[in-house]
Amino acid sequence: MDSVTIERIDTKRINAKRTRTKRTDTKSKTVKRTDAGGKTVKRTGMLLLCMVILFLAGGCTDKNRDLLTESGGGNSDFPAESGIGNSDFPAEQETGNGDFPAKAGSENKSIPAESETIFVYVCGCVANPAVYELKADMRVYEAIELAGGFSQDADAAALNLAENMTDGQKIYVPSVGEQVSSAGEPDTGQSSLINLNTATKEQLMTLSGIGEAKADSILSYREEQGAFSAIEDIMKIEGIKEGVFNKIKNDITV
């Protein structure tokens, strides 16, 4: 074989080798790209898996928190009582009605409403006859004390000192040996009945249980409705019911 032929053969071999080398390099690059793509897929899958785990873990935490809240804390060895449960023993009752004393400041103390006041006229044998403002639950003896007490000639036994009082009531203290009417007024031997159709405001206020407001209502009734036809008609006045009527029925007339 001549030299030209040999060179051609060598050239073909070199070209063939280069071709095989290029193909090998191309395959290697393809494999590397495939590996890189696989790693990317794996990383993406791991990231998604971590996100799912975190999401589930967060949901369980919320559920556990809700369960703890519903059970009152759940950190005790015994069931929680009254919303407490963070001690080793059941919570003591705080109402003060159980076997344990109530804790300080735990009692529900109601604030008493402001006491209602009444006006009472104290007169007769007392040191200072006048109209006095008292609490509604006060007794006759307390009204006498406010008026300065009995005078020397007072007949204290003629009164029921423990009696409750009403607004507008008149308390007359007689002297010893003095005769008084059922209304507590001195008995002069003349009729002491109060005429509902002619009595003045001051006269009406001498009746037991009839204060200034009720006396004004009686006068207004006479002006608007005319004269009373019977003593029972006084119960048509607002605030005057059977209880008050029974107290004054023997002291009024028409």
Secondary structure, DSSP 8 states (H G I E B T S, - for coil): --HHHHHHHHHHHHHHHHHHHHHHHHHHHHHHHHHHHHHHHHHHHHHHHHHHHHHHHHHHHHHHHHHHHHTTT--SSS---TT---SSS----SSS-SSS---TT-S---------EEEEEEEESBSS-EEEEEETT-BHHHHHHHTT-B-TTB-GGGS-TT-B--TT-EEEE-BTT--B-TTS-B--SS---EETTT--HHHHTTSTT--HHHHHHHHHHHHHH-S-SSGGGGGGSTT--HHHHHHHTTTEE-
